[in-house]
Structure formats: C-alpha cells, structure tokens
Amino acid sequence: MKTPQVIGDTPTPLLLLLLLGLTGLCIDAYKPVVIVHGLFDGPKQFINLSTYITTEHPGTEVKVIDMYDSIFSVQRLWKQVREFRKAINPIMEKAPGGIHLLCFSQGGLICRALLSTTPNHNVHSFISLSSPQAGQYGDTDNLNRVFPGYLKKTIFFFCYNIVGQIASICDYWNDPHHRSSYLQGNTFLPLLNGEKPHDEMKSWRENFLRIKKLVLIGGPDDGVITPWESSHFGFYDSNETVVQMRNQEFYKNDTFGLKMLSDRGDVSVCVHSGVKHVQWHSNFTVFRSCIENWLT
C-alpha cells in the first residue's frame, strides 16, 4: 500500500479524509460535563461557564442540573443528594466512557455525597469549585439570608438538633468550639467525612475512590467559604487556627479515601486570589488554569 502523498501544502483526498476523521474522534472524545449549582443558585448562573466549555472543547455535552434552584436550595442535603442522583444517573448510563462532575459551593458537597453513595458510578473528574468540603464557620451574607439575626457563635444552638437539620447550611455547619455537638447533632458532614463511624464507611470509601481525579479550587478572597481553606479540606481548630488538609484526622486516617487519592497523585489543588465567591464560575482565567485540563 502506498503512503498518501502531500503535494506542496495541499493534502491528497485520502489524507484529508484521515485528518477529518481524526478531528472528529477528538471531538467525540470529550466526556459530558454535569454541573451542580450552589446555595441560592440555578442554571442561569452557569451560562458563562457552559460557554467556556463548549467553545474550548467543541462538541462537549454540558448539562446544568435544574433542580433545587434559588430558595429551594436550602432544603436538607440528603434529600437533594437523592434527587440529583436520579437526574444524573441517566446521563452516566448514556456515557459509557464516563462523565465529569463540576460542582460549585454547596453543590460540591452534594456531589461528594452522591459519589460516595453511588456504586458503580463512572465519574472521571470531580471538580469542586469553591466548596466548603471541610465545613463552614463564618458570618456571611448567606448565613444571614438563611438565619436572619444569628451569628456564627450562636447558630449551633439551632443547627445541631433535629429541627436544624432541615436546612442545608446546617448539614455542613462545623463549629470548632462545639465539636461534640457537631459530631452528635450533624447528620451529614461527619458521616461523609467518616468522622462519625457508620456501617457504610467502607462501601462509601470504595465508591468515592472510583473517581480518577479530584480537583479542589478556592482562594483567599472568596468572602463566603469560611475558612476559605475549607475548599481544600482545611479547617479551623478550637483556636480558629486553620489546620491544612494533610493534618486533618480524616486525611491521616483516610476515612473516606482522600489520602488514597492524594497518594495516587490524583488530587489537584488550585488557588486563585482576587476571585469573589460569585465570580468563580464566570472567571475565564479560573476556567483556563484550574478546570479546562480536567475536562477531556
């Protein structure tokens, strides 16, 4: 068989067909991207991010899940996890090559819980965009919107009981001055982190470790995630000094698979300064430097 010839700069018809075929294969290789919004958000906040993805990776299917939008996002997280799973499962089933999960703020916790509780999922990259993965403890506008008049020092009175657990922010409220109440009264984050032993710890860990890459994005000027290092699994001790991810007990004990992922080389940490919380999903520099590489 003769090798296809190129005359000057003009490819032969056979070579042109081969090049077009390869281009098509590259486009088809992009995995679907599923986006899960955060507290008080909805699909409209992710128009820019969706456009960045489809512009830089033509042919990519991008799906922003349209549920629990705006004020409805304050409902308890385990309920949201179940409903988001129902919406995302059909997308995974139609994508044998896997999907990417890109999850913002509170949505990052929903996605992590979904991954941990879903056997045989096919999520490749889990991108956690400014999400309070180690919890939240701060006086912010969001706290005031959910609990008007409350301060961070007093909200534990409400959050760490059966009534408080109906509000999503209580599911990841982590008061470092009331550790025992957090472990006893919080029915979401301590279970997800393996800080409170339960019968599903082993299977949840195995499920979470099915991902190929964990991408953690955050920065010091966020203004909402408190401490901002929570986006990278850092959090306050009882003196409100930030303990970084590698010194957290759930990391050292590898209760849910974070250390294993890190040891595999599959944790990417991206820090950006000068980005406010509501800007992460519309900042092209963040997309280009922290997100794009993991959406192939």
Secondary structure, DSSP 4 states (H G I P E B T S, - for coil): -PPPPEETTEEPHHHHHHHHHHHHHHHHTSPPEEEE--TT--GGGGHHHHHHHHHHSTT--EEE--SS-GGGGGB-HHHHHHHHHHHHHHHHHT-TT-EEEEEETHHHHHHHHHHHT-TT--EEEEEEES--TT-B-S--HHHHHHSTT--TTTTHHHHTSTTGGGBHHHHTB--TT-HHHHHHH-SSHHHHTTSS--TTHHHHHHHHTT-SEEEEEE-TT-SSSSSGGGGGT-EE-TTSPEEPGGGSHHHHTTSSSHHHHHHTT-EEEEE-SS--GGGGGG-HHHIIIIIGGG--
